[in-house]
Amino acid sequence: MKYVDEFRDPDKAKTLIREITKLSDQLARDLKRPVYIMEVCGGHTHSIFRYGIENMLPSSLELIHGPGCPVCVLPMGRVDDCVAIAEQANTIMTTFGDAMRVPGSKRSLLQAKALGADVRMVYSPLDALSIARKNPDKEVVFFGLGFETTMPSTALTVLKAEADGIKNFSLFCNHITIIPTIKAVLDSPDLQLDGFLGPGHVSMVIGNQPYGFIAEHYQRPVVVSGFEPLDILQSLWMVLKQLHAGEARIENQYNRVVPEHGNRMALEAISKVFELRQFFEWRGLGSIDNSGVQLNQKYAAYDAEKKFALPAISIADPKSCQCGEVLKGAIKPWQCKVYGKACTPETPMGALMVSSEGACAAYYQYGGAPKDIIQIHQLEETSV
C-alpha cells in the first residue's frame, strides 16, 4: 500500500469485519461474555470514532479506551503548578494548544492568559527556545508533556539550549512513560482485558520489545497498530487470531513505521537528558511508580521545578467528574453523569473532554453516545 485511500478501502474493510465477527463470536461463546480489547493510544480512540469503526464491530467484541492520551491523564495539581508559573512576573509560558484548556482547580492556562498571563501556543519546544532567544530579559518555560513520542524533541531542545548558552529557558516536565501505565492497567482488579492494540507512535521510538512482559507474564496478546481504518481492523483481527489459537505474542502491524528496536538516536537523547521519577501522579490512576521522567542532575539548571516555587499539591477531580473510571475502561464516556451536560468541549470539566485524543471528546464529536442518552440529556437541559 502506497496511498492513503488504500488504507480506507471499503471492500477490504468489509472482508476484515466478516473475519473479526467470525472470530469474536466464537470466542465470546466460549468466554460467555464479549471479548475485551483495549486500544492504549488516544490517537487510536480518535480514529475509531472518526471512521465509525466501533459501530461496524459485532456485539461480541468490545473496545476499551485506555489511558494513552497524555493531556487526559494530567492531574489537576500539575495544571495548577503550571498556572502558578505562568502567573509569575517576567515569565512566558509556552505549550501545545490542547494543554491550554485543561482545567485546574481554579483556572486553565487559557483562562490565566485571559487574566493577563503571557501564555503562548507553540508547535514545537524549539519554538519555545526561539522565544527565549528573542526575550533574554524574561524566563521562558516550556510545558513539556507526552509519552515517549514527544520526549525526544524536548530532550533535543534542552541539549540545544545548553549548546547555545541560553539560560532563560526551562522545562516544566510532565513527560510520562507507557510501560508502567500498561502494567498498572493490567494490575487493576476491576478491569478485564483479553488483548491490546499497542500504541503506534510511542512504539516508533521505543520499539516492540518493551511490551514482551505483557505476553510473557500476563498472557495477553499485543498488536502494535497504525491509525488508518484498515490498520485498526487488521490489528483487531490479528489479536483475535492469537486469542483463538491460544497464543500471546507481540506482533507489529505498523511495520511500515515501527522498527523492532525503536529509534536509537531518539532513545539516546532521552537517556542523556532525563531520568525516571520515583513515582508520578496520574489523573484517574493515582500514583504509578517510575511512570514519569524529570531532568537529570546535569541539566537541573533547565528544570522549572527548581527555578520556581510551586504549590505542588495533589488535588482530586470534582466528584461528579468520572474521568478516572473512563480512563481505566470501567465505564464508557456517555455513562459519566456530567457527559454532554455540565461537561462539553466548550465547558470541559475533565481533561478527557479537552484533547482531541480524549475518549469523551471523540465520543462527543463523532456521535459515539447512544441516541437515547443524548435525548435524555437534551430533555434534562430543556426541563432546567
Phi, psi and omega per residue, in radians:
M1 nan 2.312 -3.108
K2 -2.101 -0.467 -3.010
Y3 -2.056 2.633 -3.003
V4 -1.087 -0.575 3.136
D5 -1.045 -0.516 3.140
E6 -1.182 -0.417 3.115
F7 -1.481 0.006 -3.115
R8 -2.220 0.431 -3.089
D9 -1.186 2.050 -3.076
P10 -1.123 -0.596 -3.135
D11 -1.182 -0.730 3.085
K12 -1.143 -0.657 3.115
A13 -1.092 -0.753 3.137
K14 -1.096 -0.688 3.110
T15 -1.107 -0.787 3.140
L16 -1.123 -0.710 -3.132
I17 -1.131 -0.655 3.076
R18 -1.065 -0.788 -3.132
E19 -1.177 -0.700 3.091
I20 -1.056 -0.789 -3.122
T21 -1.089 -0.772 -3.137
K22 -1.035 -0.837 -3.107
L23 -1.214 -0.797 -3.078
S24 -1.193 -0.617 3.087
D25 -1.101 -0.746 3.107
Q26 -1.104 -0.791 -3.130
L27 -1.134 -0.739 -3.117
A28 -1.111 -0.626 3.081
R29 -1.100 -0.718 3.133
D30 -1.218 -0.700 -3.096
L31 -1.389 -0.373 -3.046
K32 1.097 0.591 3.091
R33 -2.936 2.940 3.069
P34 -1.160 2.795 2.996
V35 -1.454 2.260 -3.109
Y36 -1.862 2.051 3.096
I37 -2.136 2.255 3.135
M38 -1.726 2.226 2.904
E39 -1.580 2.036 -3.019
V40 -1.265 -0.637 -2.951
C41 -1.514 2.363 3.066
G42 -1.106 -0.498 3.068
G43 -1.111 -0.637 3.057
H44 -1.165 -0.738 3.120
T45 -1.004 -0.798 3.140
H46 -1.060 -0.801 -3.132
S47 -1.123 -0.691 -3.116
I48 -1.020 -0.697 -3.134
F49 -1.511 -0.591 3.112
R50 -1.033 -0.715 -3.078
Y51 -1.726 0.095 3.084
G52 1.202 0.460 -3.050
I53 -1.135 -0.720 -3.087
E54 -1.055 -0.620 -3.139
N55 -1.258 -0.301 3.120
M56 -1.496 -0.318 -2.999
L57 -1.428 2.664 3.125
P58 -1.259 2.788 3.128
S59 -1.168 -0.258 3.128
S60 -1.366 -0.097 3.123
L61 -2.196 2.192 3.126
E62 -2.128 2.276 3.100
L63 -1.602 2.340 3.086
I64 -1.881 2.214 -3.056
H65 -1.579 2.017 -2.974
G66 -1.514 -3.011 -3.006
P67 -1.599 0.533 -3.018
G68 -1.563 0.481 3.042
C69 -1.965 1.850 -2.999
P70 -1.098 -0.574 3.088
V71 -1.160 -0.651 -3.036
C72 -1.223 -0.468 -3.079
V73 -1.669 0.093 -3.138
L74 -1.290 2.091 -3.104
P75 -1.295 2.752 -3.089
M76 -1.019 -0.645 -3.109
G77 -1.064 -0.660 3.125
R78 -1.229 -0.617 3.051
V79 -1.115 -0.734 3.104
D80 -1.063 -0.695 3.094
D81 -1.079 -0.737 -3.132
C82 -1.125 -0.761 3.108
V83 -1.094 -0.692 3.127
A84 -1.061 -0.680 3.080
I85 -1.161 -0.802 -3.093
A86 -1.046 -0.539 -3.079
E87 -1.514 0.008 3.060
Q88 -1.234 2.603 3.103
A89 -1.154 2.575 3.074
N90 0.998 0.633 -3.122
T91 -2.212 2.400 3.027
I92 -2.013 2.106 3.090
M93 -1.712 2.249 3.123
T94 -2.088 2.533 -3.109
T95 -2.853 2.919 3.020
F96 -1.262 2.718 -3.003
G97 -1.054 -0.721 -3.052
D98 -1.248 -0.287 3.106
A99 -1.397 -0.294 -3.037
M100 -1.223 -0.453 -3.051
R101 -1.782 0.045 3.133
V102 -1.181 2.161 -3.063
P103 -1.287 2.346 2.922
G104 -1.643 -2.949 -3.123
S105 -1.266 -0.444 3.137
K106 -1.990 -0.790 -3.104
R107 -2.776 2.876 3.041
S108 -1.637 3.017 3.065
L109 -1.095 -0.635 3.133
L110 -1.121 -0.699 3.094
Q111 -1.202 -0.648 3.068
A112 -1.084 -0.675 3.093
K113 -1.087 -0.738 3.133
A114 -1.110 -0.475 3.135
L115 -1.544 0.019 3.036
G116 2.093 -0.156 3.120
A117 -1.210 2.564 3.136
D118 -1.540 1.582 -3.129
V119 -2.008 2.205 -3.061
R120 -2.218 2.395 3.081
M121 -1.447 2.351 3.093
V122 -2.232 2.856 3.125
Y123 -1.818 -0.137 -3.090
S124 -2.792 2.603 3.038
P125 -1.063 -0.439 3.074
L126 -1.141 -0.515 3.029
D127 -1.089 -0.712 3.114
A128 -1.122 -0.701 3.115
L129 -1.130 -0.657 3.081
S130 -1.103 -0.696 3.086
I131 -1.101 -0.720 3.108
A132 -1.085 -0.694 -3.141
R133 -1.125 -0.619 -3.111
K134 -1.472 -0.219 -3.108
N135 -2.244 1.178 -3.048
P136 -1.148 -0.294 -3.131
D137 -1.553 0.032 -3.126
K138 -2.196 2.665 3.025
E139 -1.471 2.188 3.128
V140 -1.950 2.154 -3.062
V141 -2.024 2.319 3.025
F142 -1.785 2.184 3.109
F143 -1.448 1.577 -3.050
G144 -1.483 2.183 3.101
L145 -2.598 2.831 -3.107
G146 2.214 2.869 3.076
F147 -1.376 -2.831 -3.131
E148 -1.041 -0.273 3.116
T149 -1.038 -0.783 -3.058
T150 -1.750 -0.151 3.129
M151 -1.012 -0.749 -3.080
P152 -1.041 -0.742 -3.120
S153 -1.141 -0.625 3.086
T154 -1.185 -0.779 3.132
A155 -1.052 -0.781 -3.132
L156 -1.152 -0.542 3.085
T157 -1.187 -0.715 3.078
V158 -1.085 -0.748 3.105
L159 -1.105 -0.646 3.101
K160 -1.175 -0.716 3.106
A161 -1.052 -0.727 3.111
E162 -1.142 -0.782 -3.107
A163 -1.110 -0.617 -3.105
D164 -1.596 -0.023 3.110
G165 1.184 0.550 3.136
I166 -1.531 1.944 -3.010
K167 -1.661 -0.294 -3.060
N168 -1.649 0.314 3.081
F169 -1.895 2.393 3.046
S170 -2.553 2.930 -3.055
L171 -2.111 2.173 2.934
F172 -1.632 1.720 -2.877
C173 -1.539 2.103 3.051
N174 -2.252 0.472 3.088
H175 -1.199 2.497 -3.058
I176 -2.295 2.860 -3.043
T177 -2.007 2.526 -2.981
I178 -1.419 -0.620 -2.987
I179 -1.144 -0.864 3.094
P180 -1.053 -0.505 3.132
T181 -1.168 -0.805 3.118
I182 -1.097 -0.689 3.113
K183 -1.081 -0.732 3.118
A184 -1.092 -0.683 3.093
V185 -1.107 -0.793 -3.127
L186 -1.136 -0.530 -3.140
D187 -1.476 -0.086 -3.126
S188 -1.212 2.159 -3.045
P189 -1.232 -0.362 -3.052
D190 -1.764 0.361 -3.086
L191 -2.302 2.220 -3.133
Q192 -1.944 2.109 -3.106
L193 -2.301 2.497 3.120
D194 -1.858 -0.394 -3.128
G195 -3.002 3.058 -3.049
F196 -2.332 2.519 2.767
L197 -1.621 2.018 -3.096
G198 -1.338 2.636 -3.073
P199 -1.256 2.205 -3.067
G200 -1.237 -0.812 -3.047
H201 -1.254 -0.727 3.071
V202 -1.038 -0.757 -3.093
S203 -1.155 -0.473 3.053
M204 -1.012 -0.523 3.138
V205 -1.598 -0.852 -2.991
I206 -1.645 -0.226 -3.107
G207 1.433 -2.943 -3.059
N208 -1.711 -0.448 -2.997
Q209 -1.072 -0.614 -3.137
P210 -1.028 -0.316 -3.139
Y211 -1.481 -0.013 -3.047
G212 -0.959 -0.601 -3.091
F213 -1.126 -0.467 -3.119
I214 -1.145 -0.736 3.117
A215 -1.329 -0.743 -3.037
E216 -1.298 -0.832 -3.039
H217 -1.557 -0.729 -3.053
Y218 -1.729 -0.123 3.121
Q219 0.961 0.805 3.091
R220 -2.124 2.307 3.095
P221 -1.280 2.562 3.077
V222 -2.267 2.281 3.011
V223 -2.141 1.991 3.088
V224 -1.238 2.190 -2.927
S225 -2.099 2.619 2.937
G226 -1.403 -2.972 -2.916
F227 -2.048 -0.107 3.093
E228 -1.392 2.808 -3.093
P229 -0.931 -0.803 -3.126
L230 -1.223 -0.526 3.035
D231 -1.000 -0.888 -3.058
I232 -1.186 -0.747 3.130
L233 -1.132 -0.748 3.111
Q234 -1.107 -0.689 -3.135
S235 -1.144 -0.706 3.070
L236 -1.079 -0.767 3.102
W237 -1.046 -0.710 3.136
M238 -1.142 -0.705 3.085
V239 -1.098 -0.811 -3.117
L240 -1.118 -0.651 3.085
K241 -1.059 -0.741 3.102
Q242 -1.103 -0.797 -3.133
L243 -1.077 -0.714 -3.136
H244 -1.127 -0.585 -3.128
A245 -1.546 0.001 -3.123
G246 1.240 0.525 -3.099
E247 -1.911 2.791 3.035
A248 -2.489 1.740 -3.108
R249 -2.337 2.909 3.026
I250 -1.730 2.082 3.103
E251 -2.088 2.685 -3.083
N252 -2.075 1.649 3.066
Q253 -1.271 -0.509 -3.025
Y254 -1.628 0.717 -3.033
N255 -1.259 -0.149 3.050
R256 -1.282 -0.242 -3.118
V257 -2.194 -0.678 -2.996
V258 -1.615 2.017 3.048
P259 -1.423 2.628 -3.071
E260 -0.969 -0.716 -3.062
H261 -1.849 0.229 3.071
G262 1.401 -2.908 -3.100
N263 -1.788 1.876 -3.027
R264 -1.058 -0.781 -3.103
M265 -1.133 -0.703 3.122
A266 -1.132 -0.760 -3.138
L267 -1.149 -0.614 3.103
E268 -1.153 -0.716 3.113
A269 -1.111 -0.736 3.123
I270 -1.073 -0.845 -3.078
S271 -1.202 -0.449 -3.139
K272 -1.285 -0.616 -2.992
V273 -1.772 -0.621 -2.993
F274 -1.887 2.787 2.961
E275 -2.399 2.727 -3.141
L276 -1.210 2.440 2.945
R277 -1.354 2.694 3.089
Q278 -1.093 -0.675 3.064
F279 -2.752 2.856 3.100
F280 -2.567 2.462 -3.111
E281 -1.516 2.362 3.108
W282 -2.048 2.425 3.040
R283 -1.109 2.192 3.080
G284 1.494 -0.384 -3.094
L285 -1.967 -0.176 -3.131
G286 1.363 -2.768 -3.112
S287 -1.468 2.254 -3.138
I288 -2.131 2.186 -3.115
D289 -1.069 2.414 3.025
N290 0.948 0.558 -3.057
S291 -1.818 0.037 3.098
G292 -2.351 2.894 3.097
V293 -2.157 2.797 3.047
Q294 -2.458 2.862 3.073
L295 -1.135 2.392 3.122
N296 -1.350 3.074 -3.003
Q297 -1.042 -0.599 -3.108
K298 -1.077 -0.543 -3.083
Y299 -1.969 0.418 -3.113
A300 -1.076 -0.451 3.134
A301 -1.113 -0.329 -3.132
Y302 -1.780 0.199 -3.088
D303 -1.619 1.933 -3.123
A304 -1.087 -0.484 3.132
E305 -1.216 -0.322 3.055
K306 -1.662 -0.420 3.142
K307 -1.395 -0.589 -3.011
F308 -2.071 2.580 3.017
A309 -1.429 2.145 -3.053
L310 -2.058 2.639 3.090
P311 -1.064 -0.739 3.103
A312 0.857 0.867 -3.129
I313 -1.939 2.357 3.072
S314 -1.396 2.185 -3.061
I315 -2.192 2.249 -3.132
A316 -1.344 2.640 3.039
D317 -1.151 2.766 3.022
P318 -0.941 2.482 -3.062
K319 -1.041 -0.570 -3.114
S320 -1.303 -0.319 -3.120
C321 -1.471 2.241 -3.072
Q322 -1.985 0.597 3.137
C323 -0.961 -0.710 -3.106
G324 -1.044 -0.747 -3.137
E325 -1.198 -0.611 3.088
V326 -1.189 -0.751 -3.129
L327 -1.046 -0.632 -3.136
K328 -1.481 -0.051 3.139
G329 1.379 0.218 -3.114
A330 -1.284 -0.552 3.078
I331 -2.377 2.805 3.014
K332 -1.452 2.703 -3.123
P333 -0.918 -0.774 -3.087
W334 -1.199 -0.168 3.074
Q335 -1.490 -0.155 3.073
C336 -1.173 2.473 -3.044
K337 -1.143 -0.425 -3.076
V338 -1.907 0.012 -3.129
Y339 -1.032 2.212 3.082
G340 1.330 -0.054 3.121
K341 -1.996 -1.600 3.095
A342 -1.247 -0.386 -3.080
C343 -2.028 1.899 3.078
T344 -2.370 2.942 3.093
P345 -1.017 -0.501 3.121
E346 -1.346 -0.569 3.137
T347 -2.312 1.223 -3.064
P348 -1.273 2.326 2.999
M349 -1.598 -0.591 -3.102
G350 -2.097 2.770 -3.078
A351 -1.164 -0.431 -3.132
L352 -1.161 -0.295 3.112
M353 -1.667 -0.052 -3.076
V354 -1.616 -1.005 -3.027
S355 -1.328 2.552 3.074
S356 -1.118 -0.356 3.108
E357 -1.564 -0.091 3.133
G358 -1.255 2.450 -3.089
A359 -1.062 -0.690 -3.110
C360 -1.162 -0.756 3.134
A361 -1.124 -0.696 3.133
A362 -1.129 -0.789 3.093
Y363 -1.026 -0.811 -3.056
Y364 -1.143 -0.792 -3.067
Q365 -1.172 -0.682 -3.029
Y366 -1.882 0.265 3.025
G367 1.207 0.729 -3.082
G368 -1.317 -0.353 -3.109
A369 -1.348 2.507 3.049
P370 -0.975 2.548 -3.040
K371 -1.050 -0.611 -3.101
D372 -1.170 -0.551 3.100
I373 -1.173 -0.768 3.126
I374 -1.076 -0.737 -3.130
Q375 -1.136 -0.677 3.107
I376 -1.075 -0.791 3.130
H377 -1.076 -0.728 -3.132
Q378 -1.137 -0.698 3.106
L379 -1.118 -0.710 3.133
E380 -1.104 -0.737 3.138
E381 -1.137 -0.688 -3.138
T382 -1.126 -0.733 -3.119
S383 -1.153 -0.542 3.092
V384 -1.246 nan nan
